[in-house]
Amino acid sequence: MKPAHWQADLQQVQQLRLFQNVATSSLDQLLREFRACELEAGEVLLSPFNRNQHLYLLIEGQLRVYLGSLDNQAVSTLEVGDCAGEISFIDNEHPSAYVVAERPSIVLRLHRESLVALFQQSPQMMQNLLELLCERVRKGNRQILDSEQNANVDTLTGCFNRRWLEHVFERESTRCAFNDEPLSLLMLDVDHFKAYNDQHGHLAGDYALCLVAHTLSSQLRPKDSLIRFGGEEFVILLPEIADEAARGIGERLRVSLEQIASFYSPVGVLPGVTISIGLAQMQQKDSLQGLIARADAALYQAKQQGRNCLCG
Ligand SMILES: Nc1nc2c(ncn2[C@@H]2O[C@H](COP(=O)(O)OP(=O)(O)OP(=O)(O)O)[C@@H](O)[C@H]2O)c(=O)[nH]1
């Protein structure tokens, strides 16, 4: 970080979020304490490994914030007017994130002591800082929620993934057992999918998987879960459904795909696919692994019987 030339400019400082509506007399004193610094693109301004005694205000360029590692995706971008380093500045701990210049940037640097003195004089600045921190907390909470939801969803098909299956099975198997209700599991596998990929291309195969996911999910109740279990394998958890009814549901799903002879996709019109299904009903003290193993054995049988059918 190199010192940069900066002509002290009260108006410019008043436009920074932290100093908005702060009395001119208070800022006048502070103006002499600012040090302007130049950052090259890619230069690390703050790192969790280095203690921080400064607050940085961005007056030119753009900064990116990374959590955990610089190899992760940036969690946020700081624009002109934003500040960096306020968390470590307040709690006097190491910075909680990396802050890196996205392109050549200029920051104003203030030592903590200069600012602490101003805090005593300016409730407005305290309020600005609190608002800024609240915004950061809310943004952080939103990111946690998004990443939690994303962690349960398969990105190609939008179905739940295996992580969610473990979670939902725990909940639904306990609930069904407690209420003396049945619970069934269907294991579905797209037929001859390797040949489909070979013939129409992997991208076409991806669209076929999306078709399967969409066709199946549109026929399920909100309390059912459709999970992409692996490549071209899906699992459906059917709470409060015994095997006879589950057989009916599985059949209906199988036929609905069988009836789609072709569909439109971004790579053109593609042939539909069929599925084979294995069914298992939960038994007392069944584990998820046990239930899946029985549905998988039934699926194997369906494949042996010529595919596009349901066993179990
Ligand atoms: N397009 C695409 N293909 C996938 C995906 N995941 C797995 N596959 C393919 O699915 C195919 C599965 O092939 P196999 O396990 O041999 O089964 P199959 O050809 O469907 O034969 P049967 O199951 O016996 O009917 C493989 O070629 C995988 O590459 C995916 O996300 N997209």
The ligand as an SDF file (V2000), in Angstrom:
LIG
                    3D

 32 34  0  0  0  0  0  0  0  0999 V2000
  -26.2740  -35.9280  -18.9650 N   0  0  0  0  0  0  0  0  0  0  0  0
  -25.9830  -36.4000  -17.7660 C   0  0  0  0  0  0  0  0  0  0  0  0
  -25.6570  -37.7040  -17.6300 N   0  0  0  0  0  0  0  0  0  0  0  0
  -25.3800  -38.1840  -16.4080 C   0  0  0  0  0  0  0  0  0  0  0  0
  -25.4330  -37.3730  -15.2740 C   0  0  0  0  0  0  0  0  0  0  0  0
  -25.1050  -38.1380  -14.2020 N   0  0  0  0  0  0  0  0  0  0  0  0
  -24.8700  -39.3820  -14.6610 C   0  0  0  0  0  0  0  0  0  0  0  0
  -25.0360  -39.4180  -15.9980 N   0  0  0  0  0  0  0  0  0  0  0  0
  -24.8420  -40.5440  -16.9210 C   0  0  0  0  0  0  0  0  0  0  0  0
  -25.8260  -41.5270  -16.6780 O   0  0  0  0  0  0  0  0  0  0  0  0
  -25.3340  -42.7440  -17.2560 C   0  0  0  0  0  0  0  0  0  0  0  0
  -25.8020  -43.8910  -16.4020 C   0  0  0  0  0  0  0  0  0  0  0  0
  -25.4310  -45.0540  -17.0570 O   0  0  0  0  0  0  0  0  0  0  0  0
  -25.5890  -46.4950  -16.4620 P   0  0  0  0  0  0  0  0  0  0  0  0
  -25.3870  -46.4660  -14.9710 O   0  0  0  0  0  0  0  0  0  0  0  0
  -24.6910  -47.3930  -17.2600 O   0  0  0  0  0  0  0  0  0  0  0  0
  -27.0810  -46.8630  -16.6630 O   0  0  0  0  0  0  0  0  0  0  0  0
  -28.0460  -46.7940  -17.9150 P   0  0  0  0  0  0  0  0  0  0  0  0
  -27.3160  -46.5950  -19.1920 O   0  0  0  0  0  0  0  0  0  0  0  0
  -29.1060  -45.7950  -17.5810 O   0  0  0  0  0  0  0  0  0  0  0  0
  -28.6420  -48.2380  -17.9440 O   0  0  0  0  0  0  0  0  0  0  0  0
  -29.7820  -48.8320  -17.0270 P   0  0  0  0  0  0  0  0  0  0  0  0
  -29.7920  -48.0350  -15.7360 O   0  0  0  0  0  0  0  0  0  0  0  0
  -29.3710  -50.2360  -16.7950 O   0  0  0  0  0  0  0  0  0  0  0  0
  -31.0460  -48.7060  -17.7690 O   0  0  0  0  0  0  0  0  0  0  0  0
  -23.8160  -42.6040  -17.3580 C   0  0  0  0  0  0  0  0  0  0  0  0
  -23.4390  -42.5830  -18.7070 O   0  0  0  0  0  0  0  0  0  0  0  0
  -23.5350  -41.2650  -16.7110 C   0  0  0  0  0  0  0  0  0  0  0  0
  -22.4930  -40.5840  -17.3580 O   0  0  0  0  0  0  0  0  0  0  0  0
  -25.7650  -35.9860  -15.4360 C   0  0  0  0  0  0  0  0  0  0  0  0
  -25.8310  -35.1990  -14.5000 O   0  0  0  0  0  0  0  0  0  0  0  0
  -26.0400  -35.5580  -16.6980 N   0  0  0  0  0  0  0  0  0  0  0  0
  1  2  1  0
  2  3  2  0
  2 32  1  0
  3  4  1  0
  4  5  2  0
  4  8  1  0
  5  6  1  0
  5 30  1  0
  6  7  2  0
  7  8  1  0
  8  9  1  0
  9 10  1  0
  9 28  1  0
 10 11  1  0
 11 12  1  0
 11 26  1  0
 12 13  1  0
 13 14  1  0
 14 15  2  0
 14 16  1  0
 14 17  1  0
 17 18  1  0
 18 19  2  0
 18 20  1  0
 18 21  1  0
 21 22  1  0
 22 23  2  0
 22 24  1  0
 22 25  1  0
 26 27  1  0
 26 28  1  0
 28 29  1  0
 30 31  2  0
 30 32  1  0
M  END
$$$$
